Amino acid sequence: MHDEDNILDELLDEIRDLLNEYPKALERRATIIEATGKDPELVHKLIMAAQTMRDSGNLYLSWAKHYAALAVGNSDASTDEDETEDFDV
């Protein structure tokens, strides 16, 4: 059971890292497109998509943490933690 707890913790770390990096990658791509002077509408869409992904990532990670806590026997898995720190918000 302890190994499963570690796996859940490791997966949560991976999820958090990926959800954190994805919007940054969109913003980097938007910056490159903007620097070339091409398609300002696409730049705007990518910037907005990055923000949307941050917001949905916060929600997704909150649920993932909730279910991981339940899986290790914490029946009171609700938390008042602020997930926005995970995503530089």
N, C-alpha and C positions, 0 to 999 in steps of 0.2 A: 504494500500500500504506500509506503514511503517513496518508492520509486515513481509511482503514479503522481504523487504530490509534486515531486521534483519536475516531472515531465510537464505538468500543468503550469508550474512556475516558469519553466523554460519557454513554453509556448506563449505564455502571456508576455514575456519579455520580447520574443520575436514579433508577436502581433503589434505590440506597442512601437517597436523600432520601425517596422514596415509602415504602419499607419502614420508615423511621424515623418518618415522619409518621402512618402509618396507625394504629399502636397508640395514639399520642397522641390522635388524633381519637376513637378508641373510649373512651379514658379521659375525655376532655372530655364526651362524650355521657353516659357513666355518671354523671359529676358533676352534670350538668344534671338527669338523671332522679332522682338521689338527692336533690337540692335540692328537688324538687317533692314528695318523700315518696312517690312512686309506685314500685311494683314493685321492692322490694329484691332479689328473685331475679334480675331482669334486670340490675341494677347489678352484682351479683356475676358473672354470666355475661360481661358486657362487660369487666370487669376481668380475668377469667381469659382471655378471648379476646385481650386486648391483650398479655398475657404470652406466650401461645402464638404470636401473630404476631411478637413480638420474637424468640423462640427460632427459629421457622421462618425468619424473615427473615435471621437470622445464618447459618443453614445455606445458604439460597438464595444469599445474597451471596458466601459462601465459594466455592460452586460456580461462580457467574458470574465471579468473579475468576480462578478456576482456568482456566476455558475461555477467557477473554480472554487470559490469559498464554500458553496453548497457541496461540491464534490468531496471536499475534505472534511465534511461533517459540521461545518459552521452553519447551523440552521438559521441564525440571525445574520444572514449575509448582506443585509442592507448596509450601506455605508454613506457617510456624509462627506467622504473625500472629494476634493475638487480635482477632477480629471484634467482640467485645462492645463495644468502644469506639465502633463505628459506631452503636450503638443505645442509648447511655446506660445500659448494663447494669452 
